[in-house]
Amino acid sequence: MKLTLRQMEIFLNVVREGHLTNVAKGMGLSQSAISMSIKELENILGNPLFDRINKKLILNEMGRSFDKEIAPIIKKLNDIEYEFKNTVNKGMVRVGASTTIVDYLMPPIICSYMNNYPDVKIGLKEGNTKHIVNLLKRGKIDVGFIEGRVHDPEIIKEVIGIDELVVVTTDTDLNTECFIDTLQGRNWVLREQGSGTRDVFLDYIKDKVDHINIFLELGHTESIKSLLINHKCLTCISKIAVKNEIKDNKLIRVPLKNFECKREFLMIYHKDKYHSDLFEKFIYFTKTMIRKMLEENK
C-alpha cells in the first residue's frame, strides 16, 4: 500500500485542529473514518506519528518530521489546483495547420497570442489536410486549421474564412485572357496528393478540362513558387501565398475566363474533444485574427 493525498490531507488537518471531531465535521467524514485513515498511514510508514496521551493525539518526533516534509508538498498541490481552476491563461495548446495557413497566417497569430499570454505555450505541427486530420484522430493535437475538405464523422468542422485560388506563371505569353482548358497540356506543378490546395483545384476543373499535365508534384508551397520563378510552368495556388510575388512582378496571375476557384478555411477538432476555457479562448482569438487577415488581403 502507498501513501495517498487524502491520507496526508487528513493527517495535516488533525495536526492543525487537534481534535478528530472537528476534522471529521470539516471534511464531511465520520470520526471513525478519520481515525482509520491515521492508523493506515502509520501502518504504511511503519511508525506511529502521534502519542496517545489522555485520549489526545499529540505529534511525536516522527510525526513532527513527517509534518515538516509533507506540509509544503500539499500546499504546493493546493496552489496548483487553485491556479488552474482560476485561470485560463496558462497551459499548452497543440495546434496543427496545413501548409498555406502555417506559412502565411499562423506565425503572426501565435506570436500575438503568446505575447499577450506568456504563460500559454503553443505547439504547432504542419502537414497537409489528410495528415492534420490523422493527428486529430490520434489525439496528437487539440485543434486543426486546414484548407482541404473533410468527410469524417469523428471530426467537427467550422468554416472560418474563404480563400481564393489563382493560376500563376512566369510565362509572359499567358498574360492575356484565356480559358483553363487551353492550358491543360502545359506543364503544371501541383502540391502532393492529400493537399487541400490540390484537391480543391482538381475538383473545380474536372468538368472544364479533359486532363491536366501534372509535370511535377512538390510538398511545399514555397518550393513550387521557387520553381515557377525559374521555369515556365503553371500552378494553382492560394492568392495569399503569391500576393507579394504578383505585386513585385515576379509571378504573373493568368487572367482566366470563368475561373473563380475558392475554398473554405476550416477549423477542425475531434467530436470528443473537451472544450476547456483555455481551448475556447484560443480558438476564438485565432478565428477572429484569421478572418481579419483574410479581409485585409481581399
PEPE-V773069 format. One record per residue. N is the residue number from 0. RES is the residue in three letters. PSI is psi as a letter, one per 30 degrees, with the letter a starting at -180 (* if undefined). OMEGA is omega in radians with two decimals (* if undefined). NEAR is the number of other C-alpha atoms within 8 Angstrom. Layout:
# PEPE-V773069
n:res:psi:omega:near
N:RES:PSI:OMEGA:NEAR
N:RES:PSI:OMEGA:NEAR
This chain:
# PEPE-V773069
n:res:psi:omega:near
0:MET:k:-3.14:3
1:LYS:l:3.09:4
2:LEU:k:3.05:8
3:THR:l:3.09:6
4:LEU:e:-3.13:7
5:ARG:e:3.12:6
6:GLN:e:-3.13:11
7:MET:e:3.09:11
8:GLU:e:3.12:9
9:ILE:e:3.12:12
10:PHE:e:-3.11:9
11:LEU:e:3.11:10
12:ASN:e:3.09:10
13:VAL:e:3.11:11
14:VAL:e:-3.07:8
15:ARG:e:-3.06:6
16:GLU:e:-3.14:9
17:GLY:f:-3.11:10
18:HIS:k:-3.13:9
19:LEU:e:-3.11:11
20:THR:e:-3.14:7
21:ASN:e:3.13:8
22:VAL:e:-3.13:14
23:ALA:e:-3.14:13
24:LYS:e:-3.10:9
25:GLY:e:-3.09:7
26:MET:f:3.12:6
27:GLY:h:3.14:6
28:LEU:l:3.06:9
29:SER:l:3.12:8
30:GLN:e:3.14:10
31:SER:e:3.11:6
32:ALA:e:3.10:9
33:ILE:e:-3.14:13
34:SER:e:3.14:9
35:MET:e:3.14:8
36:SER:e:3.12:10
37:ILE:e:3.13:11
38:LYS:e:3.11:8
39:GLU:e:3.13:8
40:LEU:e:3.13:10
41:GLU:e:3.11:11
42:ASN:e:3.13:9
43:ILE:e:-3.09:9
44:LEU:f:3.12:7
45:GLY:g:3.14:6
46:ASN:k:3.02:7
47:PRO:k:3.13:11
48:LEU:f:-3.14:12
49:PHE:k:2.90:9
50:ASP:k:3.11:10
51:ARG:j:-3.09:8
52:ILE:k:-3.13:7
53:ASN:h:3.11:4
54:LYS:g:3.09:5
55:LYS:k:3.07:9
56:LEU:j:-3.12:10
57:ILE:k:-3.11:9
58:LEU:k:3.01:11
59:ASN:a:-3.08:10
60:GLU:e:3.11:7
61:MET:e:3.13:10
62:GLY:e:3.13:11
63:ARG:e:3.12:10
64:SER:e:3.13:8
65:PHE:e:3.10:9
66:ASP:e:-3.12:9
67:LYS:e:-3.09:8
68:GLU:e:-2.99:8
69:ILE:f:-3.09:9
70:ALA:e:3.13:9
71:PRO:f:3.13:8
72:ILE:e:3.14:8
73:ILE:e:3.10:11
74:LYS:e:-3.14:8
75:LYS:e:3.12:8
76:LEU:e:3.09:8
77:ASN:e:3.11:8
78:ASP:e:3.13:8
79:ILE:e:3.14:8
80:GLU:e:3.14:8
81:TYR:e:-3.09:8
82:GLU:e:-3.10:8
83:PHE:f:3.07:9
84:LYS:f:-2.99:6
85:ASN:g:3.07:6
86:THR:k:3.05:7
87:VAL:g:-3.04:8
88:ASN:h:3.11:8
89:LYS:k:3.13:11
90:GLY:a:3.12:8
91:MET:k:3.03:8
92:VAL:k:-3.14:12
93:ARG:j:-3.01:12
94:VAL:k:2.99:13
95:GLY:k:3.14:15
96:ALA:k:3.10:16
97:SER:l:-2.83:14
98:THR:e:-3.09:11
99:THR:e:-3.10:11
100:ILE:e:3.11:12
101:VAL:e:-3.02:11
102:ASP:e:-2.92:8
103:TYR:f:-3.13:9
104:LEU:e:-2.98:11
105:MET:e:-3.07:9
106:PRO:e:3.13:9
107:PRO:f:3.13:7
108:ILE:e:-3.12:11
109:ILE:e:3.13:9
110:CYS:e:3.14:8
111:SER:e:-3.11:8
112:TYR:e:-3.10:10
113:MET:f:3.04:12
114:ASN:e:3.13:7
115:ASN:e:-3.11:6
116:TYR:i:-3.02:9
117:PRO:f:3.12:7
118:ASP:f:3.07:8
119:VAL:k:3.10:11
120:LYS:k:3.13:10
121:ILE:k:3.03:10
122:GLY:k:-3.04:8
123:LEU:k:3.06:8
124:LYS:k:-3.12:8
125:GLU:k:3.07:10
126:GLY:l:3.08:11
127:ASN:l:-3.05:13
128:THR:e:-3.12:15
129:LYS:e:-3.13:9
130:HIS:e:-3.13:9
131:ILE:e:3.09:15
132:VAL:e:3.13:10
133:ASN:e:3.11:8
134:LEU:e:3.11:11
135:LEU:e:-3.08:14
136:LYS:f:3.09:10
137:ARG:g:3.12:6
138:GLY:g:-3.11:7
139:LYS:f:3.07:8
140:ILE:l:-3.13:11
141:ASP:e:-3.07:13
142:VAL:k:3.12:12
143:GLY:l:3.07:14
144:PHE:j:-2.98:13
145:ILE:l:3.07:15
146:GLU:g:-3.14:14
147:GLY:l:3.13:14
148:ARG:k:3.13:7
149:VAL:k:3.07:6
150:HIS:i:-3.09:5
151:ASP:k:-3.08:5
152:PRO:f:3.14:5
153:GLU:f:-3.03:8
154:ILE:k:3.03:13
155:ILE:k:-3.11:9
156:LYS:k:3.14:9
157:GLU:k:3.11:7
158:VAL:k:-3.13:8
159:ILE:g:3.11:11
160:GLY:l:3.12:10
161:ILE:k:-3.14:9
162:ASP:k:3.13:12
163:GLU:k:3.05:11
164:LEU:k:-3.14:14
165:VAL:l:3.06:11
166:VAL:k:-3.09:10
167:VAL:l:-3.14:12
168:THR:l:2.97:15
169:THR:g:-3.12:13
170:ASP:j:-3.10:9
171:THR:f:3.09:6
172:ASP:f:-3.11:5
173:LEU:g:-3.09:8
174:ASN:g:3.11:10
175:THR:l:-3.07:7
176:GLU:k:3.10:9
177:CYS:l:3.08:8
178:PHE:l:-3.06:10
179:ILE:e:-3.09:12
180:ASP:f:3.09:8
181:THR:f:-3.10:7
182:LEU:f:-2.97:7
183:GLN:f:-3.12:11
184:GLY:f:3.12:8
185:ARG:l:-3.12:9
186:ASN:j:3.11:11
187:TRP:k:3.03:12
188:VAL:j:-3.11:13
189:LEU:l:3.03:12
190:ARG:l:-3.11:13
191:GLU:l:3.08:9
192:GLN:k:-3.06:6
193:GLY:f:3.11:10
194:SER:k:3.10:12
195:GLY:e:3.13:12
196:THR:e:3.13:13
197:ARG:e:-3.07:13
198:ASP:e:-3.12:11
199:VAL:e:-3.13:12
200:PHE:e:-3.09:11
201:LEU:e:3.09:8
202:ASP:e:-3.12:7
203:TYR:e:-3.04:8
204:ILE:f:-3.01:9
205:LYS:f:3.11:9
206:ASP:g:-3.07:6
207:LYS:f:-3.10:7
208:VAL:l:3.08:10
209:ASP:e:3.13:8
210:HIS:l:3.02:7
211:ILE:k:-3.07:9
212:ASN:j:3.12:9
213:ILE:j:-3.06:9
214:PHE:e:-3.05:7
215:LEU:k:3.06:8
216:GLU:k:3.14:9
217:LEU:l:-3.04:11
218:GLY:g:-3.08:7
219:HIS:k:-3.11:8
220:THR:e:-3.12:12
221:GLU:e:3.09:6
222:SER:e:3.11:9
223:ILE:e:3.13:13
224:LYS:e:3.13:9
225:SER:e:3.13:8
226:LEU:e:-3.11:8
227:LEU:e:-3.11:14
228:ILE:f:-3.09:11
229:ASN:f:-3.13:7
230:HIS:l:-3.10:7
231:LYS:i:3.08:10
232:CYS:l:3.06:12
233:LEU:l:2.98:12
234:THR:l:2.98:12
235:CYS:k:-2.93:12
236:ILE:l:3.11:12
237:SER:k:3.10:12
238:LYS:e:3.12:10
239:ILE:e:-3.03:9
240:ALA:f:-3.06:10
241:VAL:g:-3.11:11
242:LYS:e:-3.10:8
243:ASN:e:-3.13:7
244:GLU:e:3.08:9
245:ILE:e:3.12:11
246:LYS:e:-3.11:7
247:ASP:g:3.12:7
248:ASN:g:3.04:7
249:LYS:f:3.07:9
250:LEU:l:3.13:13
251:ILE:k:3.00:12
252:ARG:j:-3.11:10
253:VAL:k:-3.10:12
254:PRO:i:-3.08:8
255:LEU:k:3.07:9
256:LYS:k:3.09:8
257:ASN:h:-3.14:5
258:PHE:j:3.07:7
259:GLU:i:-3.08:6
260:CYS:j:-3.13:10
261:LYS:l:3.13:8
262:ARG:l:-3.13:11
263:GLU:k:2.90:11
264:PHE:k:-3.08:13
265:LEU:k:2.88:13
266:MET:k:-3.11:12
267:ILE:l:3.04:12
268:TYR:l:-3.10:12
269:HIS:k:-3.10:12
270:LYS:f:-3.13:7
271:ASP:g:-3.12:5
272:LYS:k:3.05:7
273:TYR:k:-3.11:4
274:HIS:i:3.07:7
275:SER:l:3.09:6
276:ASP:e:3.12:7
277:LEU:e:3.13:11
278:PHE:e:-3.12:9
279:GLU:e:-3.11:9
280:LYS:e:-3.12:9
281:PHE:e:-3.09:10
282:ILE:e:3.08:8
283:TYR:e:3.13:8
284:PHE:e:-3.08:9
285:THR:e:3.12:9
286:LYS:e:-3.13:9
287:THR:e:-3.11:8
288:MET:e:3.13:9
289:ILE:e:3.14:12
290:ARG:e:3.12:10
291:LYS:e:-3.11:8
292:MET:e:3.11:9
293:LEU:e:3.11:11
294:GLU:e:-3.13:7
295:GLU:f:-3.09:6
296:ASN:g:3.13:6
297:LYS:*:*:4
